[in-house]
């Protein structure tokens, strides 16, 4: 679902680039009933995988995300996005594209352990 950015403009449900990804998801906070939209972002910061979470989907000026340092020792993080024509793109939404990508490829390089690669299907599959 699209959301409102800090400036009030609409942002896509999923936005990504080579080193970060952000999307809206429906989550159920612990101890609460019902699902609520929230905004999640993963990125690399100071050699660690970082998750940022906004408990609301639409941003307001000055609203700070909850930050979690998930994994230290990360040497590299790359995201790629598969469009509807089967081409991998470095950014989403890609120029001339809208909606969700068909898949997201994640490449994570962990010092001393090597590379982890995963492809996650998203969006409507045909």
PyMOL commands that place a pseudoatom at each C-alpha (Angstrom):
pseudoatom trace, name=CA, resn=UNK, resi=1, chain=A, elem=C, hetatm=0, pos=[0.000, 0.000, 0.000]
pseudoatom trace, name=CA, resn=UNK, resi=2, chain=A, elem=C, hetatm=0, pos=[1.409, 3.434, -0.858]
pseudoatom trace, name=CA, resn=UNK, resi=3, chain=A, elem=C, hetatm=0, pos=[2.196, 5.726, 2.081]
pseudoatom trace, name=CA, resn=UNK, resi=4, chain=A, elem=C, hetatm=0, pos=[2.668, 9.431, 2.764]
pseudoatom trace, name=CA, resn=UNK, resi=5, chain=A, elem=C, hetatm=0, pos=[6.250, 10.645, 3.103]
pseudoatom trace, name=CA, resn=UNK, resi=6, chain=A, elem=C, hetatm=0, pos=[7.444, 13.339, 5.497]
pseudoatom trace, name=CA, resn=UNK, resi=7, chain=A, elem=C, hetatm=0, pos=[6.656, 16.057, 2.956]
pseudoatom trace, name=CA, resn=UNK, resi=8, chain=A, elem=C, hetatm=0, pos=[3.104, 14.743, 2.466]
pseudoatom trace, name=CA, resn=UNK, resi=9, chain=A, elem=C, hetatm=0, pos=[3.733, 13.256, -0.988]
pseudoatom trace, name=CA, resn=UNK, resi=10, chain=A, elem=C, hetatm=0, pos=[2.843, 9.676, -1.851]
pseudoatom trace, name=CA, resn=UNK, resi=11, chain=A, elem=C, hetatm=0, pos=[5.580, 7.046, -1.771]
pseudoatom trace, name=CA, resn=UNK, resi=12, chain=A, elem=C, hetatm=0, pos=[5.323, 3.540, -3.301]
pseudoatom trace, name=CA, resn=UNK, resi=13, chain=A, elem=C, hetatm=0, pos=[4.552, 0.513, -1.144]
pseudoatom trace, name=CA, resn=UNK, resi=14, chain=A, elem=C, hetatm=0, pos=[8.064, -0.805, -1.853]
pseudoatom trace, name=CA, resn=UNK, resi=15, chain=A, elem=C, hetatm=0, pos=[11.123, 1.359, -2.540]
pseudoatom trace, name=CA, resn=UNK, resi=16, chain=A, elem=C, hetatm=0, pos=[14.604, 0.009, -2.956]
pseudoatom trace, name=CA, resn=UNK, resi=17, chain=A, elem=C, hetatm=0, pos=[18.080, 0.599, -4.237]
pseudoatom trace, name=CA, resn=UNK, resi=18, chain=A, elem=C, hetatm=0, pos=[21.299, -1.355, -4.323]
pseudoatom trace, name=CA, resn=UNK, resi=19, chain=A, elem=C, hetatm=0, pos=[21.963, -0.931, -0.572]
pseudoatom trace, name=CA, resn=UNK, resi=20, chain=A, elem=C, hetatm=0, pos=[18.546, -0.477, 1.092]
pseudoatom trace, name=CA, resn=UNK, resi=21, chain=A, elem=C, hetatm=0, pos=[14.945, -1.638, 0.850]
pseudoatom trace, name=CA, resn=UNK, resi=22, chain=A, elem=C, hetatm=0, pos=[11.812, -0.213, 2.474]
pseudoatom trace, name=CA, resn=UNK, resi=23, chain=A, elem=C, hetatm=0, pos=[8.206, -1.395, 2.349]
pseudoatom trace, name=CA, resn=UNK, resi=24, chain=A, elem=C, hetatm=0, pos=[4.835, -1.283, 4.041]
pseudoatom trace, name=CA, resn=UNK, resi=25, chain=A, elem=C, hetatm=0, pos=[3.647, -4.417, 5.773]
pseudoatom trace, name=CA, resn=UNK, resi=26, chain=A, elem=C, hetatm=0, pos=[0.683, -5.354, 7.898]
pseudoatom trace, name=CA, resn=UNK, resi=27, chain=A, elem=C, hetatm=0, pos=[1.870, -6.427, 11.338]
pseudoatom trace, name=CA, resn=UNK, resi=28, chain=A, elem=C, hetatm=0, pos=[0.358, -7.324, 14.683]
pseudoatom trace, name=CA, resn=UNK, resi=29, chain=A, elem=C, hetatm=0, pos=[2.278, -5.755, 17.580]
pseudoatom trace, name=CA, resn=UNK, resi=30, chain=A, elem=C, hetatm=0, pos=[2.775, -7.973, 20.621]
pseudoatom trace, name=CA, resn=UNK, resi=31, chain=A, elem=C, hetatm=0, pos=[-0.054, -7.683, 23.099]
pseudoatom trace, name=CA, resn=UNK, resi=32, chain=A, elem=C, hetatm=0, pos=[-2.443, -6.009, 20.626]
pseudoatom trace, name=CA, resn=UNK, resi=33, chain=A, elem=C, hetatm=0, pos=[-5.321, -7.325, 18.587]
pseudoatom trace, name=CA, resn=UNK, resi=34, chain=A, elem=C, hetatm=0, pos=[-5.721, -6.567, 14.917]
pseudoatom trace, name=CA, resn=UNK, resi=35, chain=A, elem=C, hetatm=0, pos=[-3.225, -5.933, 12.174]
pseudoatom trace, name=CA, resn=UNK, resi=36, chain=A, elem=C, hetatm=0, pos=[-1.791, -2.463, 11.628]
pseudoatom trace, name=CA, resn=UNK, resi=37, chain=A, elem=C, hetatm=0, pos=[0.307, -1.127, 8.728]
pseudoatom trace, name=CA, resn=UNK, resi=38, chain=A, elem=C, hetatm=0, pos=[3.916, -0.309, 9.513]
pseudoatom trace, name=CA, resn=UNK, resi=39, chain=A, elem=C, hetatm=0, pos=[6.958, 0.746, 7.496]
pseudoatom trace, name=CA, resn=UNK, resi=40, chain=A, elem=C, hetatm=0, pos=[10.099, -1.451, 7.542]
pseudoatom trace, name=CA, resn=UNK, resi=41, chain=A, elem=C, hetatm=0, pos=[13.554, -0.626, 6.158]
pseudoatom trace, name=CA, resn=UNK, resi=42, chain=A, elem=C, hetatm=0, pos=[16.715, -2.754, 5.948]
pseudoatom trace, name=CA, resn=UNK, resi=43, chain=A, elem=C, hetatm=0, pos=[20.117, -1.245, 5.214]
pseudoatom trace, name=CA, resn=UNK, resi=44, chain=A, elem=C, hetatm=0, pos=[23.808, -1.487, 5.978]
pseudoatom trace, name=CA, resn=UNK, resi=45, chain=A, elem=C, hetatm=0, pos=[25.296, 0.883, 8.571]
pseudoatom trace, name=CA, resn=UNK, resi=46, chain=A, elem=C, hetatm=0, pos=[28.792, 0.774, 10.078]
pseudoatom trace, name=CA, resn=UNK, resi=47, chain=A, elem=C, hetatm=0, pos=[29.346, -2.859, 9.051]
pseudoatom trace, name=CA, resn=UNK, resi=48, chain=A, elem=C, hetatm=0, pos=[26.039, -4.142, 10.446]
pseudoatom trace, name=CA, resn=UNK, resi=49, chain=A, elem=C, hetatm=0, pos=[22.643, -5.043, 9.016]
pseudoatom trace, name=CA, resn=UNK, resi=50, chain=A, elem=C, hetatm=0, pos=[20.165, -2.540, 10.427]
pseudoatom trace, name=CA, resn=UNK, resi=51, chain=A, elem=C, hetatm=0, pos=[16.346, -2.720, 10.546]
pseudoatom trace, name=CA, resn=UNK, resi=52, chain=A, elem=C, hetatm=0, pos=[14.312, 0.434, 11.023]
pseudoatom trace, name=CA, resn=UNK, resi=53, chain=A, elem=C, hetatm=0, pos=[10.620, 0.208, 11.891]
pseudoatom trace, name=CA, resn=UNK, resi=54, chain=A, elem=C, hetatm=0, pos=[7.955, 2.892, 11.981]
pseudoatom trace, name=CA, resn=UNK, resi=55, chain=A, elem=C, hetatm=0, pos=[4.880, 1.721, 13.882]
pseudoatom trace, name=CA, resn=UNK, resi=56, chain=A, elem=C, hetatm=0, pos=[2.747, 3.727, 11.439]
pseudoatom trace, name=CA, resn=UNK, resi=57, chain=A, elem=C, hetatm=0, pos=[2.772, 3.623, 7.653]
pseudoatom trace, name=CA, resn=UNK, resi=58, chain=A, elem=C, hetatm=0, pos=[2.514, 7.371, 6.998]
pseudoatom trace, name=CA, resn=UNK, resi=59, chain=A, elem=C, hetatm=0, pos=[5.424, 9.526, 8.136]
pseudoatom trace, name=CA, resn=UNK, resi=60, chain=A, elem=C, hetatm=0, pos=[5.120, 12.732, 10.065]
pseudoatom trace, name=CA, resn=UNK, resi=61, chain=A, elem=C, hetatm=0, pos=[7.916, 15.295, 10.402]
pseudoatom trace, name=CA, resn=UNK, resi=62, chain=A, elem=C, hetatm=0, pos=[10.255, 14.399, 13.247]
pseudoatom trace, name=CA, resn=UNK, resi=63, chain=A, elem=C, hetatm=0, pos=[8.985, 10.818, 13.620]
pseudoatom trace, name=CA, resn=UNK, resi=64, chain=A, elem=C, hetatm=0, pos=[11.993, 8.595, 14.359]
pseudoatom trace, name=CA, resn=UNK, resi=65, chain=A, elem=C, hetatm=0, pos=[12.022, 4.874, 13.551]
pseudoatom trace, name=CA, resn=UNK, resi=66, chain=A, elem=C, hetatm=0, pos=[12.784, 2.132, 16.066]
pseudoatom trace, name=CA, resn=UNK, resi=67, chain=A, elem=C, hetatm=0, pos=[16.259, 0.875, 15.113]
pseudoatom trace, name=CA, resn=UNK, resi=68, chain=A, elem=C, hetatm=0, pos=[17.590, -2.660, 15.584]
pseudoatom trace, name=CA, resn=UNK, resi=69, chain=A, elem=C, hetatm=0, pos=[21.137, -3.757, 14.843]
pseudoatom trace, name=CA, resn=UNK, resi=70, chain=A, elem=C, hetatm=0, pos=[20.493, -7.271, 13.514]
pseudoatom trace, name=CA, resn=UNK, resi=71, chain=A, elem=C, hetatm=0, pos=[23.825, -8.640, 12.340]
pseudoatom trace, name=CA, resn=UNK, resi=72, chain=A, elem=C, hetatm=0, pos=[27.359, -7.296, 12.872]
pseudoatom trace, name=CA, resn=UNK, resi=73, chain=A, elem=C, hetatm=0, pos=[30.290, -8.149, 10.602]
pseudoatom trace, name=CA, resn=UNK, resi=74, chain=A, elem=C, hetatm=0, pos=[28.511, -7.418, 7.332]
pseudoatom trace, name=CA, resn=UNK, resi=75, chain=A, elem=C, hetatm=0, pos=[30.955, -6.538, 4.544]
pseudoatom trace, name=CA, resn=UNK, resi=76, chain=A, elem=C, hetatm=0, pos=[28.356, -5.988, 1.836]
pseudoatom trace, name=CA, resn=UNK, resi=77, chain=A, elem=C, hetatm=0, pos=[24.640, -5.833, 1.120]
pseudoatom trace, name=CA, resn=UNK, resi=78, chain=A, elem=C, hetatm=0, pos=[23.053, -5.628, -2.337]
pseudoatom trace, name=CA, resn=UNK, resi=79, chain=A, elem=C, hetatm=0, pos=[19.393, -5.694, -3.391]
pseudoatom trace, name=CA, resn=UNK, resi=80, chain=A, elem=C, hetatm=0, pos=[18.103, -6.217, -6.962]
pseudoatom trace, name=CA, resn=UNK, resi=81, chain=A, elem=C, hetatm=0, pos=[14.519, -6.161, -8.235]
pseudoatom trace, name=CA, resn=UNK, resi=82, chain=A, elem=C, hetatm=0, pos=[12.928, -8.381, -10.915]
pseudoatom trace, name=CA, resn=UNK, resi=83, chain=A, elem=C, hetatm=0, pos=[10.495, -6.496, -13.152]
pseudoatom trace, name=CA, resn=UNK, resi=84, chain=A, elem=C, hetatm=0, pos=[7.448, -7.972, -14.916]
pseudoatom trace, name=CA, resn=UNK, resi=85, chain=A, elem=C, hetatm=0, pos=[9.497, -8.575, -18.092]
pseudoatom trace, name=CA, resn=UNK, resi=86, chain=A, elem=C, hetatm=0, pos=[12.049, -10.700, -16.225]
pseudoatom trace, name=CA, resn=UNK, resi=87, chain=A, elem=C, hetatm=0, pos=[14.849, -8.111, -16.097]
pseudoatom trace, name=CA, resn=UNK, resi=88, chain=A, elem=C, hetatm=0, pos=[16.829, -7.443, -12.929]
pseudoatom trace, name=CA, resn=UNK, resi=89, chain=A, elem=C, hetatm=0, pos=[16.888, -3.768, -11.907]
pseudoatom trace, name=CA, resn=UNK, resi=90, chain=A, elem=C, hetatm=0, pos=[19.156, -2.013, -9.364]
pseudoatom trace, name=CA, resn=UNK, resi=91, chain=A, elem=C, hetatm=0, pos=[16.351, 0.273, -8.119]
pseudoatom trace, name=CA, resn=UNK, resi=92, chain=A, elem=C, hetatm=0, pos=[12.605, 0.029, -7.466]
pseudoatom trace, name=CA, resn=UNK, resi=93, chain=A, elem=C, hetatm=0, pos=[10.399, 1.399, -8.720]
pseudoatom trace, name=CA, resn=UNK, resi=94, chain=A, elem=C, hetatm=0, pos=[12.448, 1.238, -11.897]
pseudoatom trace, name=CA, resn=UNK, resi=95, chain=A, elem=C, hetatm=0, pos=[11.977, 3.946, -14.484]
pseudoatom trace, name=CA, resn=UNK, resi=96, chain=A, elem=C, hetatm=0, pos=[8.595, 3.485, -16.166]
pseudoatom trace, name=CA, resn=UNK, resi=97, chain=A, elem=C, hetatm=0, pos=[7.515, 0.818, -13.666]
pseudoatom trace, name=CA, resn=UNK, resi=98, chain=A, elem=C, hetatm=0, pos=[4.924, 0.865, -10.900]
pseudoatom trace, name=CA, resn=UNK, resi=99, chain=A, elem=C, hetatm=0, pos=[3.459, -1.612, -8.448]
pseudoatom trace, name=CA, resn=UNK, resi=100, chain=A, elem=C, hetatm=0, pos=[5.588, -4.348, -6.937]
pseudoatom trace, name=CA, resn=UNK, resi=101, chain=A, elem=C, hetatm=0, pos=[8.514, -6.229, -8.457]
pseudoatom trace, name=CA, resn=UNK, resi=102, chain=A, elem=C, hetatm=0, pos=[8.089, -9.944, -9.149]
pseudoatom trace, name=CA, resn=UNK, resi=103, chain=A, elem=C, hetatm=0, pos=[11.022, -10.760, -6.840]
pseudoatom trace, name=CA, resn=UNK, resi=104, chain=A, elem=C, hetatm=0, pos=[13.798, -9.242, -4.747]
pseudoatom trace, name=CA, resn=UNK, resi=105, chain=A, elem=C, hetatm=0, pos=[17.326, -10.694, -4.773]
pseudoatom trace, name=CA, resn=UNK, resi=106, chain=A, elem=C, hetatm=0, pos=[19.360, -10.195, -1.600]
pseudoatom trace, name=CA, resn=UNK, resi=107, chain=A, elem=C, hetatm=0, pos=[23.136, -10.666, -1.470]
pseudoatom trace, name=CA, resn=UNK, resi=108, chain=A, elem=C, hetatm=0, pos=[24.687, -10.413, 1.979]
pseudoatom trace, name=CA, resn=UNK, resi=109, chain=A, elem=C, hetatm=0, pos=[28.431, -10.806, 2.547]
pseudoatom trace, name=CA, resn=UNK, resi=110, chain=A, elem=C, hetatm=0, pos=[29.370, -11.684, 6.126]
pseudoatom trace, name=CA, resn=UNK, resi=111, chain=A, elem=C, hetatm=0, pos=[32.997, -11.369, 7.230]
pseudoatom trace, name=CA, resn=UNK, resi=112, chain=A, elem=C, hetatm=0, pos=[34.534, -14.769, 7.942]
pseudoatom trace, name=CA, resn=UNK, resi=113, chain=A, elem=C, hetatm=0, pos=[31.471, -16.677, 6.676]
pseudoatom trace, name=CA, resn=UNK, resi=114, chain=A, elem=C, hetatm=0, pos=[31.106, -15.705, 3.013]
pseudoatom trace, name=CA, resn=UNK, resi=115, chain=A, elem=C, hetatm=0, pos=[28.099, -14.758, 0.899]
pseudoatom trace, name=CA, resn=UNK, resi=116, chain=A, elem=C, hetatm=0, pos=[24.439, -15.497, 1.424]
pseudoatom trace, name=CA, resn=UNK, resi=117, chain=A, elem=C, hetatm=0, pos=[22.137, -15.113, -1.591]
pseudoatom trace, name=CA, resn=UNK, resi=118, chain=A, elem=C, hetatm=0, pos=[18.362, -15.368, -1.565]
pseudoatom trace, name=CA, resn=UNK, resi=119, chain=A, elem=C, hetatm=0, pos=[15.578, -14.543, -4.000]
pseudoatom trace, name=CA, resn=UNK, resi=120, chain=A, elem=C, hetatm=0, pos=[12.197, -13.745, -2.477]
pseudoatom trace, name=CA, resn=UNK, resi=121, chain=A, elem=C, hetatm=0, pos=[9.020, -13.689, -4.581]
pseudoatom trace, name=CA, resn=UNK, resi=122, chain=A, elem=C, hetatm=0, pos=[6.830, -10.630, -4.036]
pseudoatom trace, name=CA, resn=UNK, resi=123, chain=A, elem=C, hetatm=0, pos=[3.907, -9.060, -5.844]
pseudoatom trace, name=CA, resn=UNK, resi=124, chain=A, elem=C, hetatm=0, pos=[1.362, -10.865, -7.961]
pseudoatom trace, name=CA, resn=UNK, resi=125, chain=A, elem=C, hetatm=0, pos=[2.766, -13.920, -9.757]
pseudoatom trace, name=CA, resn=UNK, resi=126, chain=A, elem=C, hetatm=0, pos=[1.375, -15.018, -13.099]
for i in range(1, 126): cmd.bond("trace and resi %d" % i, "trace and resi %d" % (i + 1))
show_as sticks, trace
zoom trace
